[in-house]
Structures are given as C-alpha cells and as structure tokens.
Amino acid sequence: MQSAPIHPHDDMFHGSTEHYASVGTQMADLVSHAAELARADSPNVLELPCGYGRVTRHLAAQFDPQNVHVADIMVPAVDFCVETFGVTGYRIVDPVYEFQNVPDSFFEVAALGSLITYLSGRNARTVMRHFFEKLKPGGVAVVTTHGARSREILGTVDCYQVGESARAHLLDSYDAGQFGFVNYMPDHSLEAKTVDYIGDSYGIALIPQNWVNDVCHESNLTVLEYRPGGWDNHQDVFFITRN
Ligand SMILES: C[S@@+](CC[C@H](N)C(=O)[O-])C[C@H]1O[C@@H](n2cnc3c(N)ncnc32)[C@H](O)[C@@H]1O
C-alpha cells in the first residue's frame, strides 16, 4: 500500500515522493515504538488526523488494517483513506475538537501527528483532553508539536509563511514559555487547501515543552519520552501514556 497513489489534494505532498515516503514511514515507526511501550502485540491504532494518508499507508502495512482507525475533519480525506487502505474512518463533526464519534477507551496506541501544531492554545488543550479519552489506560500516544526544533528553524527563516510580525510574535511567546498561535499570510502556499477547508482557526502554533507537560499533569497523563525534532528533524515528538 506504500505505493498507493498520492491524492492530488494532499497538502502534505510538497513535490518529493522520497520525502513524503520518509515522513510517513518515520511516523509509522514512531507508532510501532508506542506499541512496544504499551506492550501491545496487535494493538487497535488510532490516527487522528489522517489527512490523505501520508502516514496511514504505512500504518496499514505495519499493522493489520482492520485494527487501524483514522479520523479527520476533511470528509474526502477520510473517504480516500478508507477506500484506499481498508482502514476504519471517522469524519470529525461539531464540536470538532471533541471527536465524539470516535470510541472512548478503545485504543492501545494512537497518533496525534501534526494537529495541535496548527491550533490555538485553547483549541489544542481541548484536543489533547478529548484525544486521550480515546486511549485505554496504559495505552501510549505519539503527539507531535512545533517545539524546540521549530523554534530553531523559525529563528533563522519564516519557514511557515506567517510574515515578519507574526514570526516575531511566535518567537517571543515561545521564549516567554507561552503557547504562540498566528494565522498564515493571505497569500501563503503551505497547507492552502486545508486552510480553505477549515478556515482561520487553522494557523501556526509554536509550543513550549512545558505547555505539554502542564496539560499532561492536568489530565492524568505521563510523558514517557521526548524527542526534540524527532519527526523529520522538524516536529518534536512526545510519547505519552494515559494513567
Ligand atoms: C498537517 S495535516 C496532518 C495529516 C497527517 N497527520 C499527516 O501527518 O500526514 C493536518 C490535518 O488535520 C486535519 N484537521 C484539522 N482540524 C481537525 C479537527 N478538528 N479534527 C480532525 N482533523 C482535523 C486537517 O484536515 C488535516 O488533514
């Protein structure tokens, strides 16, 4: 299934099939590591969000596709993943940060890859709380952020196309230990189809490690491992268990 077509609307494809495959494989490997940490041999796996299956295709290869469940707010993306990879899909509906149609306490392993990276602190906190209700106690999730490594990159270049004042705001917030969130510039090209679909609530966040630790503390979660830049030498990776 790794060789399945890349959907023409997939914002995660930036022109290099090698890079697309590498990022997808890396996340599937991180999910496999989460399964080891959870001591789950044939886990039920949740991927939220799935987009158009950059990661899903590798999850369907590494795990039994019947045990892989995916969710996204973009209906055509969920439908594509279900039809192409044989996984179970959930179309996320209002209230969109609560995932009410995804079963609670069902998954040994879950991936929250590249979602809170695009949300305000308030929405990201709601997502974290409801996403972790989907894990069984003892389950382990992979959560990614724009964190320490993104701070380094953004310090040198406007890699997220947010413009200079927004970039300064993100850096200042992060350096003060605060969650930073801004919108893209009107003429940005990154994630353009996704922003068109979702609207202005979807922008760019920069997230200090302490924010993740605080949310975990509030929600009875424990960070097992932290890997700065651990996904594609870009997003920070947390392995987090539900106690
Ligand atoms: C950057 S993409 C990441 C997709 C996938 N995790 C990957 O790495 O290829 C972010 C995805 O989040 C989805 N999304 C945004 N808000 C969402 C919400 N409230 N619930 C579910 N999915 C959402 C978008 O539709 C988009 O597919």
The ligand as an SDF file (V2000), in Angstrom:
LIG
                    3D

 27 29  0  0  0  0  0  0  0  0999 V2000
   -0.8850   18.8250    8.7440 C   0  0  0  0  0  0  0  0  0  0  0  0
   -2.1840   17.7430    8.3560 S   0  0  0  0  0  0  0  0  0  0  0  0
   -1.5480   16.2280    9.0270 C   0  0  0  0  0  0  0  0  0  0  0  0
   -2.1630   14.9950    8.4340 C   0  0  0  0  0  0  0  0  0  0  0  0
   -1.4780   13.6780    8.8520 C   0  0  0  0  0  0  0  0  0  0  0  0
   -1.3940   13.5460   10.2810 N   0  0  0  0  0  0  0  0  0  0  0  0
   -0.0790   13.6200    8.2590 C   0  0  0  0  0  0  0  0  0  0  0  0
    0.8850   13.8320    9.0010 O   0  0  0  0  0  0  0  0  0  0  0  0
    0.0560   13.4010    7.0670 O   0  0  0  0  0  0  0  0  0  0  0  0
   -3.4110   18.2530    9.4980 C   0  0  0  0  0  0  0  0  0  0  0  0
   -4.7430   17.5910    9.2960 C   0  0  0  0  0  0  0  0  0  0  0  0
   -5.5720   17.9350   10.4110 O   0  0  0  0  0  0  0  0  0  0  0  0
   -6.9040   17.9340    9.9560 C   0  0  0  0  0  0  0  0  0  0  0  0
   -7.7260   18.6180   10.9570 N   0  0  0  0  0  0  0  0  0  0  0  0
   -7.7680   19.9250   11.2570 C   0  0  0  0  0  0  0  0  0  0  0  0
   -8.6400   20.1680   12.2570 N   0  0  0  0  0  0  0  0  0  0  0  0
   -9.1510   18.9670   12.6150 C   0  0  0  0  0  0  0  0  0  0  0  0
  -10.1050   18.5490   13.5900 C   0  0  0  0  0  0  0  0  0  0  0  0
  -10.7080   19.4140   14.4060 N   0  0  0  0  0  0  0  0  0  0  0  0
  -10.3910   17.2360   13.6920 N   0  0  0  0  0  0  0  0  0  0  0  0
   -9.7910   16.3460   12.8680 C   0  0  0  0  0  0  0  0  0  0  0  0
   -8.8910   16.6770   11.9080 N   0  0  0  0  0  0  0  0  0  0  0  0
   -8.5730   17.9810   11.7820 C   0  0  0  0  0  0  0  0  0  0  0  0
   -6.7960   18.6110    8.6150 C   0  0  0  0  0  0  0  0  0  0  0  0
   -7.9360   18.3770    7.8340 O   0  0  0  0  0  0  0  0  0  0  0  0
   -5.5180   17.9740    8.0610 C   0  0  0  0  0  0  0  0  0  0  0  0
   -5.8240   16.8200    7.3150 O   0  0  0  0  0  0  0  0  0  0  0  0
  1  2  1  0
  2  3  1  0
  2 10  1  0
  3  4  1  0
  4  5  1  0
  5  6  1  0
  5  7  1  0
  7  8  2  0
  7  9  1  0
 10 11  1  0
 11 12  1  0
 11 26  1  0
 12 13  1  0
 13 14  1  0
 13 24  1  0
 14 15  1  0
 14 23  1  0
 15 16  2  0
 16 17  1  0
 17 18  1  0
 17 23  2  0
 18 19  1  0
 18 20  2  0
 20 21  1  0
 21 22  2  0
 22 23  1  0
 24 25  1  0
 24 26  1  0
 26 27  1  0
M  CHG  2   2   1   9  -1
M  END
$$$$
